[in-house]
Each structure stands twice: as structure tokens, then as C-alpha cells.
Amino acid sequence: MRLVILEDYDQASEWAAKYICNRIIQFKPSQGRYFTLGLPTGNTPLGCYKKLIEYHKNGDLSFKYVKTFNMDEYVGLPRNHPESYHSYMWNNFFKHIDIDPNNAHILDGNAPDLQAECDAFEKKIEEAGGIDLFVGGIGPDGHIAFNEPGSSLSSRTRLKTLAMDTILANAKYFDGDLSKVPTMALTVGVGTVMDAREVMILITGAHKAFALYKAIEEGVNHMWTVSAFQQHPRTIFVCDEDATLELRVKTVKYFKGLMHVHNKLVDPLYSMKEN
């Protein structure tokens, strides 16, 4: 497991974007060989998406041979609602890059049979050859996707009831009105993300510090579902200084001492212009 500590949100976002860019380019995607990327929503990945858009607009990165699978979607929110994750992904990322819309997979929270929708999503991931790199964020209670505290660590894509903490955290997107916040969502399972060949978790801000502490320094615990990734063979946690506030000084010092190794993963930044 790697813990990459950057000074602030912007640097953490840029490091993550550079890593994604290099992984796609090194993979050499083509017509018969797609790179498969798992993607999150929320505030944390916005800076990373902006950087990826910048690399695309500069001609350094193409998503033509990339397939994406999003982590989750609200149940019962119309697809074109400004706060649906369909809207989020298209407005903040997909419409600015050259991805084929048929290759951008997002769960349908309005499907007539929600369990069938979840099963079909798992099958699509399998048919795509699995996820090469799953990027995720976490909630202050340590949940990954909508795998709320108490979720099974071997769970698959399914319907979940949202915890009150999550509903309160998401109220800001719905004019602060709790009655407008969806109470259920479709989400990939912890096991779904664990199956990815590589996982990168973005954690920024002091309000996520206790969750990072639980993820890194304590044991695997279904009440903090992000802690499951201690057992993944290739996990990278990318965080800013504020997110490390609950970690031991010794832990922070240890991982900061490895930054010269970690930075070789993103420096040099590769470009498709050179290929």
C-alpha cells in the first residue's frame, strides 16, 4: 500500500491526474485493447478531472480507447436532474473529452428492475476484462462509493439505503433541504472495487482525517469500508496535508520519506504525442 502525501488539494489532484494519465498511456490502448477506468463523483475528484481535461485539450491524452464505470447513482432522481451522477459526470468530465458515450457506463437509478440493473453492471465490467484502475473517494465516515458503515467487505453492485450522515453531507447539493435528498442509491460493492487490478483513493481535507486514520493505521473493519483496501495488492491513497492530521507523526514521516519513489510514477508525465 502506498500513501502519497501532497501539500494541498491542488497538488493532490494534479498528482492523481498525472498518475491516471501515465497509466493510460503506458497501457497503449487501441481498438481491440481498451483501458478500463473506475470513476467517482463528489467534490474531491473535481480537481483531478480538470487536470485530465487539460491534458486532453493539450493533445497529451486521449480517452478514445478508454471504458469507464462509475461507482454509483442515486435511485429515483431523473437522469437529467442537475444533481444526478449522470449530469455530474457529463458536465464535469465526459463532455470535455473524446470518450465514446457508449463506453461511459453509469448505473441507471430509474431502471424498472434495480437488482437486474446491478447484475448487468457487474456483467459489463466482466465483459470489459475487469477494471484496470479504480479511482475512488471516501466520505467522512470512511465509506467508499455508497458502501456505508456495516457493508459487507465482499459485497457486489447492489441497492443501498443511505446513512443519515451521508444524507446530511449531500444536503448541500439540494438547497440544504433533507427532504429532497435521495435516500437510496445503486453502488458498486467493496468486492467489486477490490477486484480491480489497481485502486487509487483520493482523500483531502481535515474533515476526512479520522477516516484516513481508520483506513491506514487501524485494522480492516466493515464499519470503515475503505479500510478493506489494506488487503488489496495495489492500493494508492493520495491525500493532502490536512487529511493526515489524525495520523501518527511516525506514519507521516515514513510515507513522506518515500515520496522520491512515488514521484517517479508521475515524473516524467507521458504524452500520446510521443507515441
Secondary structure, 3 states (H helix, E strand, C coil): CEEEEECCHHHHHHHHHHHHHHHHHHHCCECCECEEEEECCCCCCHHHHHHHHHHHHCCCCCCCCEEEEECEEECCCCCCCCCCHHHHHHHHCHHHCCCCHHHEECCCCCCCCHHHHHHHHHHHHHHCCCCCEEEEEECCCCCECCECCCCCCCCCCEEEECCHHHHHHHHHHHCCCHHHCCCEEEECCHHHHHCCCCEEEEECCHHHHHHHHHHHCCCCECCEHHHHHHHCCCEEEEEEHHHHCCCCHHHHHHHHCCHHHHHHHCCCCCCHHHC
